[in-house]
């Protein structure tokens, strides 16, 4: 079977960086192929998202994967759009001066990211995995512009939504979905490829056991360029939170699910999912219809937290540059 060929769709936060770095290591080992990176707004505006992705690529020493600027805002116009400032205004903890830019040569300024999605999917029917860890605006626009995209993907991996009604922005809505619920609605209704979803509850206690103490004082003490980049970013994000606070790193979980599903996934459920668009208290909440005989997503409902920790250590283990994640995990067992 051919290796996964991936389009990475992202809003450029710290956990997006962890996911990208995990996939980049697999890319260097020829276990996957990262074809393109398409940015959107969400954690920050789309231009900061592009900068953060380029900063991550720079640390990884990667210059060959093109980066595209996608949709600058949501499907519907929102007056006085406010970004989630947990990640700082720039999405990376406001650690760097706005004038201190990384190497931006990977950015392709000739084509809009949505057009890139359509072009690549049309040119590679049945071959591409769409890995989406931000709001789904770019994908929704691609589907509305060229509906055949829905049938031409090999698979889609989505980090977003919820399956127990627990939110992280409102009591009932997860950030990626609430940022652009209409986009999520379009994607869930139109996609016709196998679709795996990593929802918010899977990434937090009690289903996930990772906390800020482990991230800062165990993983964070490793001497590696990745942590030289991300330690100050995450310390800025978590500076006012106790060590016992959850460290979700949700997008990293999605990358682990893509790379080693048999080793990291404990439980899942095939179900028909949709998103509430109108509720005054529940806008953005995912609704799972278990009475519907048709299923449109595979919902990951629990992961092995200890295995996921090892996935993160693999990213920063200099002795594992030539060891695949599968072999690394099996050797650790």
N, C-alpha and C positions, 0 to 999 in steps of 0.2 A: 504494500500500500504506500502511496506517495506521501511525503511529509506534508503537514499543514502549511498552506500558503496564506498569510494573514494580512488583512488590512486592519490597522489599529486606529480606532476612533476614540478620541480622548478630549477631556476638558482640562488637562494639565495640572492636576494636583499632586500632592506627595505620594498618594497611593497609586495614582496613574504612573508615576515614576517607578515605583517598585514593580508594578506589573510590566512596564516596558523593559526594565533592566533584567527581569527574569526571562522575558521572551528574547531579549538581545543575546543573552548568554546561550540560550538554546539555538538562536540563529547562527551565532559564531560556530557552534558545534554541528551545524547543518541538520539539526533535529527539526527545525521549522524554518520557514522563509518569511521574513517580514518584507512585504511587498511595498507598503506605503503607510504613512501616518497622516491621518486627517484630524484636524483640530476643530473644536467647537467652543462655544461659551458655556459657562456653568460655574465651576469653582472660581473662575475669574473671567474676564472678557477674552475673546478669541485671540487677540493679539498677544496677550500675556501667556495664554495657553501655548501658542507657537514658541514663544521665548523659553518657557519652562521645558518644553519637549527638546528644544535645541540644546539647552543646558544639560539635560540628561544624556542626550546623545554625545555631547562633547566629553563628559566624564567617562562614558563607555568607549570613547575612541572610535565612534561610528560616524562615517560621513557618507555612506553609500545609499542610505535609505531616504527617499524623498519625503519631505514634510509639506503638507498643504493646509492653507487657511480655509476653513469651512464657514458654516453659517455664523454670522455675528450675533444673532438673537433668535428668539423662539418663533414657532409657527404663527402664533397670535401676538399682536403688538401689546406690550405691557408698559403702562405709564410708570415712569420713575423706577425702572428696573433696579433692584438691589441685589448684589451678589452676596453669597454666604461668606462672611468675613472670618470664619474659623481658620481658613487657610491664608488669611491676610488679603489685602487688596489685590496683590499680584498672583495669588494662588500658590505661592511658594514662601509664605511666612514673612514677606517684605524684608527679606534678609539682604538683598542686593539693591544698590542704587539703580533707578530706572535707566541710567546711562551706561551701566556696566553690563553690556550684552555678551552672550556667548557667541561662538561661531555660528553664524546664521546661513552658511552656504548650502545647507541641506534644504532650505526652503525653496519650493518651486512657486514662483509668483505669477506664472503664466496661466495657471488653470485653477479655477475654484474647486475647493475640496469636494463639493457635491458632484460636480462634473467628473472629478477623478474617480469617485466611487462608481458612477455609472459606466464610465469608460473601461475601468479595470474589470468590473464584473461582466460586462458584455464581451470583453476580449478573452475572458477565461471562464467560460460557462461550466458550472459544476465543480470548480477547482478552488475557490477562495473561501476562507473562513473570515467572517466579519466579527471582530472582537471589539465590543462597544462598552466603554466604561465611563461614559459621561451621559448627559442628556442626549436623546435620540433624534435631535433635530436634523442632522445631516442625513441620516438613514431615511427618515420620513420624507424629506424633500426628494431624495433620490427615487424612492418608491412612487411618489406622486408624479414625478417628471417622466419616469420610465418604469411602468408597472411590471415589466418582464423581469426586472431585477429580483423580484420576489421569488422567482422560480430558478434563478441562475446561480444562487449561492450554494456552496457545499454545506455550510452550517453557520449559525450565529451564536455567539456567546455574549450575554448581556449581564452587566452588574447593575442592578437597580430593582426598584419595586419592593414589595413585601408579601409575606404569605400569612402573617399572624396579625396584621393591622397595626404593627408598631412602626412609628415614624421617627425620623431624626431632625425634621424641620417643623412639622406639626405633629400632634399626637398620632396621626394616622397615615402620614405620607413621608416617603423616603425622598431625599434631595433630588437625585437625577430625574425621577419621574415628575415630582412637583415642579421642577424648573420648566419642564415643557410637557405637560400631560397629554396635550393633543398629539405631539409627536409619538409618544408611547402608544397612544390609541391607534394611530395609523400603522405603526410597526406591528403591533400584536394582531391587528386585523388583516394585514396584507402579506406578511412573510409566509412563505410556503416551504421553507427549508427546516431541517431539524434545528431547534432553538433551545439553548440551555440558559437558564436564568440563575444567577447568584443573588438572592434577595438580602435585604438589610439584616433581618433577624439571624441569618446564618453566620453573619460576620461579627456578632456581638454576644456577650454573655446572656444566657448560660450556654448557648450552642457553640460559641467560640471562647477559648480560655485565655486569649492574649490580652495583656494590659500594658500600660505605659511603663511600668517598672521593668518588665521584661525587655521591652523595646530599648529603653534607655540604658539599663545597667547590665544587660546580657548581650543582646545583639549589638547594641550601640558601641560597645567597647572594642569591637574588632577594628583593626587598622586596615582600612580599605578605602579607595577613592569614592566608592558609592556612599559610604557613611560620612566621608568628609563633605560630601554634597548634602546629604539628607539629614544628618544630625542637627545642624543649625536650623534647617527648615522646620523640622518637627519639634525641636525644642522651643521655637518661637510659637508654633501652633498650640503646644501643650503647656506653656509656661505658667498658666494660672490654674492648672488642673492637678489633682493629687496623683501620686504614683499608682494608686489602685484603679485609676480611670481606665476604661476600655481603650484598647488600641485596635481599631477595627481593620485597617489596611485592606479594605474590601476589594479593591481592584487587584491587589496581589493574590487574593484568594481566587479570583476569577482566572488569573494567569495559571495558577497551580491546577485548577480544574481543567483548563485547556490542555496542559502539558501532561499531567499524570492523574487522570480522573479515577483510574482503578485503585490508586494508592491513597488519594486524599479525600474522596467522597465516601461518606458513611451511609447517608440515606438520601433518596430523591423521590419525587412524585411527578408523574405525568398528569397534566391537568389543563383545563381551558382557563386562560387568564385574560382579564380585561381590566381597564382602569376607569375609575369614577371621575367624571369630568365636571359634575354639577353640584355635588354635595357641599353645603356650607361648612361642614365640619370634616368632610372626607374627600375633598377634591385631591386627586393624586394617589389615592389608595388603590392598590390592586385588589380585584375581586376574583376569587377562584371558584369556578362553577364545577363542582364535582358531580353534578347531575348531568352535565353535558357529555355525551358519548365521544365527542370530538375533543382531542387534546391539542393545544398549540404550543405548549412549552414543557420542557423538563425542568422542574424546580428543584434546585439543590437545597435540601432541608437540613443537612448537617455535614460538617467536615471533620476530619481528624486533626485537631489542633496541633498535636505533637508533630505529625507529618508536615503540616504547613510551616511550623517553625523550622524544620530541617530544610524545607524549600527556600526559606529566606536565608538561612546560613549558607546554602549552596551558592546563592547569588554573590556572597562576599567571601567565599572560600577560594583563596588564590591557588590552592593545591588541586582544585577541581576544574581547572580551565578546560581539561580534555575529558572530563567525566560527565556523562549525561546525567540529567536529574533522575531518571529512572534508576540508573546504576548507582548513583549516590545514595538514594533512599534505600535501595536494597542492601547496600553495604552497611548502612547505619542500623538496619534491623537486627 
